[in-house]
Amino acid sequence: MRRTDVLKRALTPRERPAQSARPPFVRELVLVTILYTAYKYGRRVANGQFSEAYENAERVWNLERALHLPPEGWVQDLLLHFEPVIRTINVYYATVHFPAMALFLVWMFWRRPGHYLWVRWVLTWLTAAALVLHLLVPLAPPRLFHTSGMMDTSMVYGPAVYGKPEADSLSNQFAAMPSLHVGWALVIAIALIVSCRSRLRWLWLLHPAITITAVVGTGHHYWMDGIVVAVFLGIILMVLAPPRRDLPAPDAARDTTRDATRERADEPAVPATAPTPAATGAPTGAGARQDLAHRDG
């Protein structure tokens, strides 16, 4: 074997087959609840850092202009031309984020157990990385940063998500960098595309597309909030590669084998045929007459 072939095999990542064994439901429920609670209360640690949050907002705003990213206000101005659209976007932002993730995890647990464990680890590392950045980089969102010229559309058109930012509030409105709305939406879309076989599975990309439009258009996030979380997710996916699609469950495999055996048993038997003289090596035609005459003579 050539040396280059050995190096290629060593550097090529090996795909792990998805295991169909489903983890205990109660254990997973408790674990996910603990992780989510730790994240919610961890966000509050950095609450109240007003001056630093506005300084970071100025830095992010200047960085986006240096990178020639379009102003977030363009998206909001476009949405504000159609009141039903901005109202729908507000509802999407306020109501889809957590229920969509909960339904997604339940579906993955029951229908794609092999991919569920991979998804859980991806979400754990992504949320932990986001929490660290929330603590290190408090950021005032565009709706609170007057330089952006944006409004809080949820306060105007409803439903309202946040009130006036206060140091002792239950929600940390300065935990904007990065956007877990975008990060979780990307995880849902990628996991469903990887684990499903339907040709329509690519339509799940609409979820993160609508989400990024919602978080920017409503004034809750900058473009950089979504870009940073996408970079985090890309790094995590390079380390935690997705498994192959789920193998059939043991019961399903046994049923398939049993049906195949039954079909073979039901097939009509092929009648045995007598061997032909050519198959047995016996002489035929003129050779047989010459052989008979030789024996008679």
Secondary structure, 3 states (H helix, E strand, C coil): CCHHHHHHHHHCCCCCCCCCCCCCHHHHHHHHHHHHHHHHHHHHHHCCCHHHHHHHHHHHHHHHHHCCCCCHHHHHHHHHCCHHHHHHHHHHHHHCHHHHHHHHHHHHHHHCHHHHHHHHHHHHHHHHHHHHHHHHCCCCCHHHCHHHCCCCHHHHHCCCCCCCCCCCCCCCCCCCCCCHHHHHHHHHHHHHHHHCCCHHHHHHHHHHHHHHHHHHHCCCCCHHHHHHHHHHHHHHHHHCCCCCCCCCCHHHHHHHHHHHHHHHHHCCCCCCCCCCHHHHCCCCCHHHHHHHHHHHC
